[in-house]
Amino acid sequence: MTRLGRRGWWSLGVFATALLLAVPVLVIVGFLFLPAGDVWQHLVDTVLADYVANTLLLMLGVAIGTLIGGVGTAWLTTMCRFPGRGLFEWALILPMAMPAYIIAYTYTGMLDVAGPVQSSLRAFTGWSFGDYWFPRVRSLEGAALMLALVLYPYVYLLSRAAFLAQSLCVLDVSRTLGNGPWRTFFTVALPLARPAIVAGLTLALMETLADYGTVQYFGVQTFTTGIFRTWFGLDNAAAAAQLSAMLLGFVLVLIALERLSRRHSRYHETGRRHQAIRRYPLRGWRASAAMIFCLIPLLLGFLVPAGQLGIWALTVAKGAYDAAFWGLVLNSLKLAASAALLALLLALVLGYGKRLHPTRPVTAAVRLAGLGYAVPGTVIAIGVIIPFGWLDNTLDAWMRQHLGISTGLLLSGTLAALIFAYLTRFLAVSLQTVEAGLARIRPSMDEAARVLGDPPSRVLRRIHLPMLKGSLLTAVLLVFVDVLKELPATLILRPFNFNTLAVRAYELAADERLADSAPAALTIVLAGLIPVILLSRSITRSRHADSA
């Protein structure tokens, strides 16, 4: 019992947390074995093929866009020297602060028939609508472009980290063999960075599968929009859960392909010399081309939409920032803060429990608890509301039968269900940050404290927490902003008459009140800049440390 009290409780906490957070995914998987009746057959006969085809085409478009934008800019800012390179190094991360559904609203307002771009074109040329061709924003291609503009930083960050870590000995050998920058890039640097590039691409594609606001607003039928229609339109939980299980299958395939790519990599670094990088000097038109190539994703992914949101916010500022708006801000902040703090607490239990007992079962449980980040918010929401609704109905029936009173909805349709979904979805963000911080603390410090008779809880409180301040703050901020931006889970699980900034921006944009949605959207973007700036500063500090 003493042993359980000192160290075993942490393992017990790890297993209990992992099992609880795995419930939504297990529920979805369980519905694969239950019949959905005529509704499922109706979906198979009518729209399921469209869901599969559009989802695959969307992933293909995003993959092409993020690879070109992410890998190309990473190579240029890492291995080349041209005007503005130092600025682009960190500024290319900024589109991460722009949620995909917000950039979709912004470009729709700018490029639609009544938008400023087409209106100016007609005024300048004298054309009328129908006299000219203009690309449709609300299309599958438009959705892929919007998602690629905000997701390429995943590929950029991991590709650049891989290029920075490559041994210069290998690149020097390529140079001595007469290879120029492009040949060295394609034959040496790119194969060496392949595992990192695939990892970044996998993250981008998982975010693509999780997106709801963009594809719904653009009228593209994918699995996420189909789940909403089946749940709210056809009122069939089993069919919605089975669609969610199919979408979860896409995610698992991506994870498997990413791990298979790393396992079967045939390229390895042999050198250990990591002196200062000798960048290729670009001059003339090559320097201009590099600047333009780096400027385009930054301009289209952040500067233009942020500027348009700012203009719209100013035009409606007089009546927008009223008591109702600040109520939305307060709702969003309370939800995000509660979820972030609870996620941090659970991450400490999991991370420290794994440090105390690094056994295979404990490690597997920690990985299981962090699986939710790979699962779309729509799937998580369905997996939460089904068991919560069953518990509510079962308890209510028992109370009516034995006590003659009704308990109503105690879990489903409450903030508790919504926060639980956030924890399932975003715990991995906090967990990875806490684990990275714990990994920097030498195990000898734990051993010394135990020799002095301190139990694990006191070691954590007196030694680890003070040393983890930076990691804990980062973990809280990352989860805070992710919750602030989350849309599909909030739409499904929020209580009646309870709105957030993300939901309000979505509702106004769906009503074509794009300018009115700008204050809420701009607030979300500004909040998203916080972790992006922290990430940029972290990268800059690590680069300075490597150069020292």
C-alpha positions as CSV (number, residue, x, y, z in Angstrom):
1,M,0.0,0.0,0.0
2,T,2.9,2.3,0.8
3,R,4.4,1.6,-2.6
4,L,1.1,2.3,-4.3
5,G,0.8,5.6,-2.3
6,R,4.2,6.8,-3.4
7,R,4.6,5.8,-7.0
8,G,1.8,3.5,-8.0
9,W,-0.8,6.2,-7.8
10,W,0.9,8.0,-10.7
11,S,0.6,4.9,-12.9
12,L,-3.0,4.5,-11.8
13,G,-3.6,8.1,-12.7
14,V,-2.0,7.5,-16.1
15,F,-4.2,4.5,-16.9
16,A,-7.4,6.2,-15.6
17,T,-6.8,9.3,-17.6
18,A,-5.9,7.4,-20.8
19,L,-9.0,5.2,-20.5
20,L,-11.3,8.2,-19.9
21,L,-9.9,10.2,-22.9
22,A,-10.1,7.2,-25.1
23,V,-13.8,6.8,-24.6
24,P,-14.9,9.0,-27.6
25,V,-12.7,7.1,-30.0
26,L,-13.7,3.7,-28.7
27,V,-17.4,4.7,-29.0
28,I,-16.9,5.7,-32.6
29,V,-15.0,2.4,-33.4
30,G,-17.8,0.4,-31.6
31,F,-20.4,1.8,-33.9
32,L,-18.7,0.1,-36.8
33,F,-20.3,-3.1,-35.6
34,L,-23.9,-1.7,-35.2
35,P,-26.4,-1.5,-38.0
36,A,-27.4,2.0,-39.0
37,G,-30.6,1.0,-40.8
38,D,-31.9,2.6,-44.0
39,V,-30.1,5.8,-43.4
40,W,-26.6,4.3,-44.0
41,Q,-27.8,2.6,-47.2
42,H,-29.2,5.9,-48.3
43,L,-25.8,7.6,-47.7
44,V,-24.1,4.8,-49.6
45,D,-26.4,5.2,-52.6
46,T,-26.3,9.0,-52.8
47,V,-23.5,10.9,-51.3
48,L,-20.8,8.6,-49.8
49,A,-18.9,8.4,-53.1
50,D,-18.8,12.3,-53.2
51,Y,-17.6,12.4,-49.6
52,V,-14.7,10.0,-50.4
53,A,-13.8,11.7,-53.7
54,N,-13.9,15.3,-52.4
55,T,-12.0,14.4,-49.3
56,L,-9.2,12.7,-51.3
57,L,-9.1,15.5,-53.9
58,L,-8.9,18.1,-51.1
59,M,-6.1,16.2,-49.4
60,L,-4.2,16.1,-52.8
61,G,-4.6,19.8,-53.4
62,V,-3.4,20.7,-49.9
63,A,-0.5,18.3,-50.2
64,I,0.7,19.9,-53.4
65,G,0.3,23.4,-52.0
66,T,2.0,22.8,-48.7
67,L,4.9,20.9,-50.2
68,I,5.7,23.6,-52.7
69,G,5.2,26.4,-50.3
70,G,6.7,24.8,-47.2
71,V,9.7,22.9,-48.6
72,G,10.6,25.7,-51.1
73,T,10.6,28.5,-48.6
74,A,12.4,26.4,-46.0
75,W,15.3,25.6,-48.4
76,L,15.6,29.3,-49.5
77,T,15.6,30.8,-46.0
78,T,18.0,28.1,-44.7
79,M,20.6,27.6,-47.5
80,C,20.4,30.8,-49.6
81,R,21.3,34.4,-48.9
82,F,19.1,37.1,-50.4
83,P,17.6,40.4,-49.3
84,G,14.9,40.0,-46.6
85,R,15.9,36.4,-45.7
86,G,16.1,37.2,-42.0
87,L,12.6,38.7,-42.0
88,F,11.1,35.7,-43.9
89,E,12.7,33.2,-41.5
90,W,10.2,34.0,-38.8
91,A,7.4,35.8,-40.7
92,L,6.6,32.7,-42.8
93,I,5.2,31.2,-39.6
94,L,2.5,33.9,-39.2
95,P,-0.2,32.2,-41.3
96,M,-0.4,29.6,-38.5
97,A,-2.3,32.2,-36.6
98,M,-5.0,32.4,-39.3
99,P,-7.7,29.7,-38.9
100,A,-8.7,28.2,-42.2
101,Y,-12.4,29.1,-41.9
102,I,-11.5,32.8,-41.3
103,I,-9.3,33.1,-44.3
104,A,-12.1,31.5,-46.3
105,Y,-14.6,34.1,-45.2
106,T,-12.1,36.9,-45.9
107,Y,-11.2,35.9,-49.5
108,T,-14.9,35.2,-50.3
109,G,-15.8,38.7,-49.3
110,M,-12.9,40.1,-51.4
111,L,-13.2,38.0,-54.5
112,D,-17.0,37.3,-54.8
113,V,-19.0,39.1,-57.5
114,A,-19.9,42.0,-55.2
115,G,-16.5,42.1,-53.6
116,P,-14.0,44.9,-54.1
117,V,-11.8,43.0,-56.6
118,Q,-14.5,42.2,-59.2
119,S,-16.2,45.5,-58.6
120,S,-13.0,47.4,-59.4
121,L,-12.4,45.2,-62.4
122,R,-15.9,46.0,-63.8
123,A,-15.5,49.7,-63.1
124,F,-12.1,49.8,-64.8
125,T,-13.0,47.9,-67.9
126,G,-16.7,48.7,-68.3
127,W,-17.6,45.0,-68.4
128,S,-20.8,43.6,-66.9
129,F,-21.1,40.4,-64.9
130,G,-20.8,37.5,-67.3
131,D,-18.6,39.3,-69.8
132,Y,-15.4,38.0,-68.2
133,W,-14.0,34.9,-66.6
134,F,-13.0,34.9,-62.9
135,P,-12.0,31.9,-60.8
136,R,-14.7,30.7,-58.4
137,V,-13.6,31.1,-54.8
138,R,-16.3,28.8,-53.4
139,S,-15.1,25.6,-54.9
140,L,-13.1,22.5,-54.1
141,E,-10.0,24.1,-55.6
142,G,-10.6,27.3,-53.5
143,A,-11.0,25.3,-50.3
144,A,-7.7,23.5,-51.0
145,L,-5.9,26.8,-51.6
146,M,-7.3,28.3,-48.4
147,L,-6.2,25.4,-46.4
148,A,-2.8,25.2,-48.0
149,L,-2.1,28.9,-47.3
150,V,-2.6,28.4,-43.5
151,L,-1.2,24.9,-43.2
152,Y,2.1,25.2,-45.2
153,P,3.9,26.4,-42.0
154,Y,3.7,22.8,-40.6
155,V,5.9,21.6,-43.6
156,Y,8.0,24.8,-43.5
157,L,8.9,24.4,-39.8
158,L,9.8,20.7,-39.9
159,S,11.6,21.0,-43.2
160,R,13.7,23.9,-42.1
161,A,14.6,22.2,-38.9
162,A,15.7,19.2,-40.9
163,F,17.8,21.4,-43.3
164,L,19.4,23.1,-40.3
165,A,20.3,19.8,-38.7
166,Q,21.9,18.2,-41.8
167,S,25.6,17.6,-41.7
168,L,27.5,20.1,-43.9
169,C,30.0,17.4,-44.7
170,V,27.5,15.7,-46.9
171,L,26.6,19.0,-48.6
172,D,30.3,19.8,-49.1
173,V,30.8,16.5,-50.8
174,S,28.0,17.3,-53.2
175,R,29.6,20.6,-54.0
176,T,33.1,19.1,-54.6
177,L,31.4,16.7,-57.1
178,G,30.3,19.8,-59.1
179,N,26.7,19.8,-58.1
180,G,25.0,23.2,-58.0
181,P,22.4,24.4,-55.4
182,W,19.4,22.8,-57.3
183,R,21.1,19.4,-57.9
184,T,22.3,19.3,-54.2
185,F,18.8,20.1,-53.1
186,F,17.1,17.4,-55.1
187,T,19.7,14.6,-54.7
188,V,21.1,15.2,-51.2
189,A,19.1,17.7,-49.0
190,L,15.6,16.6,-49.9
191,P,16.1,12.9,-49.4
192,L,17.8,13.5,-46.0
193,A,14.9,15.7,-45.0
194,R,12.2,13.3,-46.2
195,P,11.1,12.0,-42.8
196,A,10.6,15.5,-41.5
197,I,8.8,16.6,-44.6
198,V,6.4,13.7,-44.4
199,A,5.8,14.4,-40.8
200,G,4.9,18.0,-41.5
201,L,2.7,17.0,-44.4
202,T,0.9,14.4,-42.2
203,L,0.1,17.2,-39.7
204,A,-1.2,19.4,-42.5
205,L,-3.4,16.7,-43.9
206,M,-4.8,15.7,-40.5
207,E,-5.8,19.4,-40.1
208,T,-7.4,19.2,-43.6
209,L,-9.5,16.2,-42.6
210,A,-10.5,18.0,-39.4
211,D,-11.7,21.2,-41.1
212,Y,-15.4,22.0,-41.2
213,G,-15.8,25.7,-41.4
214,T,-14.0,26.1,-44.8
215,V,-15.6,23.2,-46.7
216,Q,-19.1,23.9,-45.3
217,Y,-18.9,27.6,-46.2
218,F,-17.6,26.7,-49.7
219,G,-20.3,24.1,-50.2
220,V,-17.8,21.2,-50.6
221,Q,-19.3,17.8,-49.5
222,T,-16.7,16.0,-47.3
223,F,-16.9,13.7,-44.4
224,T,-17.1,16.5,-41.8
225,T,-20.0,18.2,-43.5
226,G,-21.6,14.8,-44.0
227,I,-21.4,14.0,-40.3
228,F,-23.2,17.3,-39.5
229,R,-25.9,16.7,-42.0
230,T,-26.5,13.1,-40.9
231,W,-26.5,14.1,-37.2
232,F,-28.7,17.2,-37.4
233,G,-30.6,16.7,-40.6
234,L,-31.3,12.9,-40.6
235,D,-31.2,12.6,-36.8
236,N,-29.3,9.3,-37.0
237,A,-26.5,8.9,-34.4
238,A,-25.4,5.5,-35.7
239,A,-24.9,6.7,-39.3
240,A,-23.1,9.8,-38.1
241,A,-20.8,7.6,-36.0
242,Q,-20.1,5.3,-38.9
243,L,-19.2,8.2,-41.1
244,S,-16.9,9.4,-38.2
245,A,-15.3,6.0,-38.1
246,M,-14.6,6.2,-41.9
247,L,-13.0,9.6,-41.3
248,L,-11.0,8.2,-38.4
249,G,-9.8,5.5,-40.8
250,F,-8.3,8.2,-43.1
251,V,-6.5,9.6,-40.1
252,L,-5.1,6.3,-39.1
253,V,-3.9,5.6,-42.6
254,L,-2.0,8.9,-42.6
255,I,-0.4,8.1,-39.3
256,A,0.6,4.6,-40.6
257,L,2.1,6.0,-43.8
258,E,4.1,8.6,-41.8
259,R,5.6,6.0,-39.6
260,L,6.2,3.6,-42.5
261,S,8.1,6.4,-44.3
262,R,10.4,6.9,-41.3
263,R,10.9,3.2,-40.8
264,H,11.9,2.4,-44.4
265,S,14.0,5.5,-45.0
266,R,17.1,4.7,-46.9
267,Y,18.9,7.9,-46.3
268,H,21.0,8.5,-43.2
269,E,23.5,11.1,-42.1
270,T,27.0,10.0,-41.4
271,G,28.8,13.3,-40.6
272,R,28.7,15.1,-37.2
273,R,30.2,18.4,-38.2
274,H,27.6,21.2,-37.8
275,Q,29.6,24.4,-38.3
276,A,28.0,27.6,-39.4
277,I,26.0,27.3,-42.6
278,R,27.6,28.6,-45.8
279,R,24.6,30.0,-47.7
280,Y,24.5,30.3,-51.5
281,P,24.5,34.0,-52.4
282,L,21.7,34.9,-54.8
283,R,22.0,38.0,-56.9
284,G,20.0,39.8,-59.6
285,W,16.9,38.1,-60.8
286,R,17.5,35.0,-58.7
287,A,17.4,37.1,-55.5
288,S,14.2,38.8,-56.7
289,A,12.7,35.4,-57.5
290,A,13.5,34.1,-54.1
291,M,12.0,37.2,-52.4
292,I,8.8,36.9,-54.5
293,F,8.6,33.1,-53.8
294,C,8.8,33.7,-50.0
295,L,6.6,36.8,-50.1
296,I,3.6,35.1,-51.9
297,P,2.6,32.7,-49.1
298,L,3.2,35.3,-46.4
299,L,1.2,37.9,-48.4
300,L,-1.7,35.6,-49.3
301,G,-1.7,33.6,-46.1
302,F,-1.6,36.4,-43.5
303,L,-1.0,40.0,-44.6
304,V,-3.9,40.4,-47.1
305,P,-6.6,38.6,-45.0
306,A,-5.4,40.3,-41.8
307,G,-5.5,43.7,-43.5
308,Q,-9.0,43.0,-44.9
309,L,-10.3,41.9,-41.5
310,G,-8.8,45.1,-40.0
311,I,-10.6,47.3,-42.6
312,W,-13.9,45.5,-42.0
313,A,-13.5,45.7,-38.3
314,L,-13.0,49.5,-38.5
315,T,-16.1,49.9,-40.7
316,V,-18.4,48.2,-38.2
317,A,-16.5,49.2,-35.0
318,K,-19.2,51.7,-34.0
319,G,-21.8,49.1,-33.2
320,A,-19.8,45.9,-33.0
321,Y,-18.0,46.2,-29.7
322,D,-21.1,46.2,-27.5
323,A,-22.0,44.2,-24.4
324,A,-22.9,41.1,-26.5
325,F,-19.5,41.1,-28.1
326,W,-17.7,41.3,-24.8
327,G,-19.9,38.5,-23.5
328,L,-18.7,36.4,-26.4
329,V,-15.1,37.3,-25.5
330,L,-15.7,36.3,-21.9
331,N,-17.3,33.0,-22.8
332,S,-14.4,32.2,-25.1
333,L,-11.8,33.1,-22.5
334,K,-13.5,31.1,-19.8
335,L,-13.7,28.0,-21.9
336,A,-10.2,28.3,-23.3
337,A,-8.7,29.0,-19.9
338,S,-10.6,26.2,-18.2
339,A,-9.6,23.7,-20.9
340,A,-6.0,24.9,-20.9
341,L,-5.5,24.6,-17.2
342,L,-7.2,21.1,-17.0
343,A,-5.1,19.9,-20.0
344,L,-2.0,21.1,-18.2
345,L,-2.9,19.2,-15.0
346,L,-3.6,16.0,-16.9
347,A,-0.4,16.4,-18.9
348,L,1.6,16.7,-15.7
349,V,0.0,13.5,-14.4
350,L,0.7,11.6,-17.6
351,G,4.2,13.1,-18.2
352,Y,5.4,12.6,-14.7
353,G,3.8,9.2,-14.4
354,K,5.7,8.1,-17.5
355,R,8.9,9.5,-16.0
356,L,8.4,7.6,-12.8
357,H,7.4,4.3,-14.5
358,P,8.8,4.3,-18.1
359,T,7.3,0.8,-18.7
360,R,5.7,-0.3,-21.9
361,P,2.1,-0.3,-20.5
362,V,2.5,3.2,-19.1
363,T,4.1,4.5,-22.3
364,A,1.3,2.9,-24.4
365,A,-1.3,4.5,-22.1
366,V,0.3,8.0,-22.6
367,R,0.3,7.6,-26.3
368,L,-3.3,6.5,-26.2
369,A,-4.2,9.6,-24.2
370,G,-2.5,11.8,-26.8
371,L,-4.2,10.2,-29.8
372,G,-7.1,12.7,-29.7
373,Y,-5.1,15.4,-31.5
374,A,-5.1,13.3,-34.6
375,V,-8.9,12.9,-34.5
376,P,-11.1,15.6,-36.1
377,G,-13.2,17.7,-33.7
378,T,-16.4,16.5,-35.4
379,V,-15.5,12.9,-34.6
380,I,-14.6,13.8,-31.0
381,A,-17.9,15.6,-30.6
382,I,-19.9,12.6,-31.8
383,G,-17.9,10.3,-29.6
384,V,-18.6,12.5,-26.6
385,I,-22.3,13.2,-27.1
386,I,-23.3,9.6,-27.6
387,P,-22.0,8.2,-24.2
388,F,-22.9,11.3,-22.4
389,G,-26.5,11.2,-23.7
390,W,-26.8,7.5,-22.8
391,L,-25.6,8.3,-19.3
392,D,-28.1,11.1,-18.9
393,N,-31.0,9.1,-20.3
394,T,-30.2,6.1,-18.1
395,L,-29.8,8.1,-14.9
396,D,-33.0,10.0,-15.7
397,A,-35.0,6.8,-16.3
398,W,-33.7,5.3,-13.0
399,M,-34.5,8.4,-11.0
400,R,-38.0,8.6,-12.5
401,Q,-38.7,4.9,-11.7
402,H,-37.4,4.9,-8.2
403,L,-37.7,8.5,-6.9
404,G,-40.3,10.0,-9.3
405,I,-38.0,12.9,-10.2
406,S,-36.3,13.9,-13.5
407,T,-32.6,14.8,-13.6
408,G,-32.7,16.2,-17.1
409,L,-29.4,16.6,-19.0
410,L,-26.6,16.6,-16.5
411,L,-23.7,16.0,-18.9
412,S,-24.8,16.3,-22.6
413,G,-25.5,19.8,-23.7
414,T,-23.4,21.3,-20.9
415,L,-20.0,23.0,-20.7
416,A,-18.7,19.8,-19.0
417,A,-19.2,17.9,-22.2
418,L,-17.6,20.6,-24.3
419,I,-14.6,20.9,-22.1
420,F,-14.2,17.1,-22.0
421,A,-14.1,17.2,-25.9
422,Y,-11.5,19.9,-25.8
423,L,-9.4,17.9,-23.4
424,T,-9.6,14.8,-25.6
425,R,-8.8,16.8,-28.7
426,F,-5.9,19.0,-27.4
427,L,-4.3,17.2,-24.5
428,A,-1.5,16.1,-26.8
429,V,-0.4,19.7,-27.4
430,S,0.1,20.2,-23.7
431,L,1.5,16.7,-23.1
432,Q,4.2,17.1,-25.8
433,T,5.3,20.4,-24.3
434,V,5.4,19.0,-20.7
435,E,7.3,15.9,-21.8
436,A,9.9,18.0,-23.7
437,G,10.4,20.1,-20.5
438,L,10.7,17.0,-18.3
439,A,13.2,15.5,-20.7
440,R,15.6,18.4,-20.1
441,I,15.7,17.7,-16.3
442,R,18.4,15.2,-15.4
443,P,17.1,11.9,-13.8
444,S,19.9,12.3,-11.2
445,M,17.9,15.2,-9.6
446,D,15.0,12.8,-9.0
447,E,17.2,10.2,-7.6
448,A,18.9,12.7,-5.2
449,A,15.5,13.8,-3.9
450,R,14.3,10.3,-3.3
451,V,17.5,9.5,-1.4
452,L,16.5,12.4,0.9
453,G,13.1,10.8,1.4
454,D,10.9,13.0,-0.7
455,P,7.9,11.3,-2.3
456,P,7.2,11.8,-6.1
457,S,4.5,14.5,-5.4
458,R,7.0,16.6,-3.4
459,V,9.7,16.1,-6.0
460,L,7.3,17.4,-8.7
461,R,6.2,20.4,-6.6
462,R,9.6,21.5,-5.2
463,I,12.0,20.6,-8.1
464,H,10.3,20.0,-11.4
465,L,7.5,22.7,-11.4
466,P,10.0,25.6,-10.8
467,M,12.2,24.3,-13.6
468,L,9.2,23.8,-15.9
469,K,7.8,27.3,-15.7
470,G,8.6,28.1,-19.4
471,S,7.2,24.8,-20.7
472,L,4.1,25.1,-18.6
473,L,3.3,28.6,-19.8
474,T,3.9,27.5,-23.4
475,A,1.6,24.5,-22.9
476,V,-1.2,26.6,-21.5
477,L,-1.0,29.2,-24.3
478,L,-1.0,26.6,-27.1
479,V,-4.0,24.8,-25.8
480,F,-5.7,28.2,-24.9
481,V,-5.5,29.4,-28.5
482,D,-6.4,26.0,-30.0
483,V,-9.6,26.0,-28.0
484,L,-10.3,29.6,-28.9
485,K,-10.2,28.6,-32.7
486,E,-12.0,25.2,-32.4
487,L,-15.3,25.3,-34.4
488,P,-16.9,21.9,-35.2
489,A,-16.8,20.4,-31.6
490,T,-18.1,23.7,-30.2
491,L,-21.0,23.8,-32.8
492,I,-22.2,20.3,-31.8
493,L,-21.6,20.3,-28.0
494,R,-22.2,23.9,-26.9
495,P,-25.2,24.5,-24.6
496,F,-28.2,26.3,-25.9
497,N,-27.9,30.1,-26.0
498,F,-24.1,29.8,-25.5
499,N,-21.8,31.3,-28.1
500,T,-18.1,31.8,-28.6
501,L,-16.1,34.0,-30.9
502,A,-15.5,31.2,-33.3
503,V,-19.2,30.2,-33.5
504,R,-20.3,33.9,-33.8
505,A,-17.9,34.5,-36.7
506,Y,-19.2,31.3,-38.4
507,E,-22.8,32.3,-37.9
508,L,-22.4,35.8,-39.3
509,A,-20.3,34.6,-42.3
510,A,-23.0,31.9,-43.0
511,D,-25.5,34.8,-43.2
512,E,-23.2,36.6,-45.6
513,R,-22.5,39.3,-43.0
514,L,-18.8,39.1,-43.6
515,A,-17.9,42.6,-42.3
516,D,-19.9,42.0,-39.2
517,S,-18.0,38.8,-38.5
518,A,-14.6,40.6,-38.8
519,P,-14.3,41.8,-35.1
520,A,-14.8,38.2,-33.8
521,A,-12.5,36.8,-36.5
522,L,-9.8,39.4,-35.9
523,T,-9.9,38.7,-32.2
524,I,-9.2,35.0,-32.8
525,V,-6.3,35.9,-35.2
526,L,-4.7,38.3,-32.7
527,A,-4.9,35.6,-30.0
528,G,-3.4,33.1,-32.4
529,L,-0.3,35.3,-32.8
530,I,0.7,34.7,-29.2
531,P,1.9,31.1,-29.7
532,V,3.3,31.9,-33.1
533,I,5.5,34.7,-31.6
534,L,6.6,32.3,-28.8
535,L,7.4,29.6,-31.4
536,S,9.4,32.1,-33.5
537,R,11.4,33.3,-30.4
538,S,12.1,29.7,-29.5
539,I,13.5,29.0,-32.9
540,T,15.6,32.1,-32.9
541,R,17.1,31.2,-29.5
542,S,17.9,27.7,-30.6
543,R,19.6,29.0,-33.7
544,H,21.7,31.4,-31.6
545,A,22.6,28.5,-29.3
546,D,23.7,26.4,-32.2
547,S,25.8,29.1,-33.6
548,A,27.6,29.8,-30.3
